[in-house]
Amino acid sequence: MTDASTSLPDSPAGRRPGESALVALGHPVPPVDPSAASPHAFPDGGTWRTEIPSVEGPEAVATVLKEAGALDVPVHRISQGSGVWMLTDSEIAEMVGACAEHGVELCLFTGPRGTWDTGAGTRTSSGGAGLRARGHDALAGCVEDALRAVELGVRCLLVADEGVLLTLHRLRTRGVLPADTTFKVSALIGPVNPASYAVYERLGADSINVPSDLTLAHLTEIRRVSRAPMDFYLEAPDDLGGYVRMYDIAELIRRGAPIYLKFGLSKAPGIYPYGAHLRDVTLDTARERVRRGRLALDLLARLGADTGMSPLGSRLPGPLHRFPDEPDSPEAPRDPHDPHGGN
């Protein structure tokens, strides 16, 4: 990760939304605090990248790539939400090939996860344990998904459980998963304070999705303790609140860099887990996500703050902080001077 404190602007380049018109009417414009700017960047020097989420299957990938070309929307990453286990080998291979041809990173979700298994806790008002992997078998299923995906050429995996994240990271450090495999933390377990964000980085996360209801000040607080890339829904789906943060785009980059701008879609039907019965809505929403990206990037350009994008095809996060690795044995080491053997 690059320390960009000497190269990033102290405020969004150009102007702030409505600034000149409001000043002419005598409305004060809040001053920009230079200390709120992130000092970090991606290793290529860029401060922001783009992501199109919820791209379910090869036909949806082709739709996104075609629409991105037509609307001139740069795409760094395409992510899928239904899971590796909902795709055939040939479908994964086709998605990998299409993304590789266009220099786009493909990220697939590991599963199973709590919202789809036998646990009823996720259907209570408290949400139970959410998407986390319940029990050994669910953990094993996530590992199986990861091993299968990387064998087919996938190099980015989406995780929704701290134990799955650490397990996959340990497999990566041991060479079971390729060293250039990256792990992305789901928005549905995203951290909401600086300490928890730093914990995910240390567990092995290479980009971390935070909830879209965090304030700009919250992003600055996170950047004071961690340089791990941030994923942020500029427009969140309804099950994540449906927030639309388009006019915050320049400040999101200034405070949250390095950041992936995710072009989600509110007021859209849920499509997980995807199947052919959801084909039309999946392709329609895929096209609209790209269009939302065009709207956001147009706004960024109008504000004069559209510089600093990472080169297309870049994907790695740079060096990050990790917890020290632990022994292979599942049994904790005992203190030889403890007569009770640590019990």
Helices and strands as residue ranges (DSSP letters): E 2-3, H 19-24, G 34-36, E 40-41, E 48-52, H 58-71, E 77-79, G 84-86, H 89-101, E 105-109, G 114-116, G 121-123, H 135-151, E 156-159, H 162-173, E 182-185, G 187-189, H 194-203, E 207-209, H 216-223, E 230-235, G 238-240, G 246-248, H 249-256, E 259-263, G 276-278, H 279-302
